[in-house]
C-alpha cells in the first residue's frame, strides 16, 4: 500500500487533510441562536418606576376692589405655608392687565407672603393679559412623586405557563408609596443623618466593653449610677 505521506505525495496529503477538515467543520456547524428580545420585567420597580416631577400649584384671588378681605388673607397665609413646606421655585403673582386695582392687590399679596417667611427674591410680580373680572393668580412649582398609570391588560391571565407576574402586579403598591411619601426628594437622594446622642452612645459602649447590662449604669428612676456594680 502506498504511503500518502511520502515526499512524492505531499500535495495529495494536504488536499486530503483540507477536505477532512471541511467535512468536520460542516458537521459541527449549528444554526444561529435565536434571541428573545421580548423582555418582560419581573421587578415592580422596573414596570412602575417612581419618578419625581414638578407640577404647578395655583390659586386665584378675586380682589376686584384692590383690597383683600379676611378669608382671602387666610387663604394666602395657607398658600405661603404650602410654599415653605413643598415649594421648589419662585412664587409668581400676576394681576390682570385690564384691572387698574390689580397691581395694588398683587402688591398686598406679596407683602403677606413676605410676612409669612417667603424671601422677597422668591416672589415675582407681573401682569398677564386679562379683563377686570379675572383674578390675581398665584402659582409655584411643587415636587411630587408619580408613576406609570395602571391598566395594562396585554397578557392573558388564564395562560401563564412561565408563571410570570401580571403586567399590573405591584402597580397599586407603587402608586400608594408615591402618594404617601412626605418628601418626594427622598426618591432622588438620601437625607442627611441626624446628629448622634453622644451621652447615650457613651453608656452603650461602656455596657458593651465591660460586658455589663444597662441596669448597671441606670437606676430604677432613670438616673445614671456612674459605673458598673460588678
Secondary structure, DSSP 4 states (H G I P E B T S, - for coil): ---TTSGGGHHHHHHHHHHHHHHHHHHH--PPPPP--------HHHHT--EEEEEEEEEEE--TTSS--HHHHHHHHHHHHHHHHHB-SPEEEEEETT-TTHHHHHHHHHHHHHHTT--GGGEEEEEES--TTSPEEEEEEEEEEE-PPS----S-TT--TT-PPPTTTTHHHHHHHHHH-S-GGGGTSPPPPPPP-HHHHHHHHHHHHTT--GGGTB-TTS-B--S---
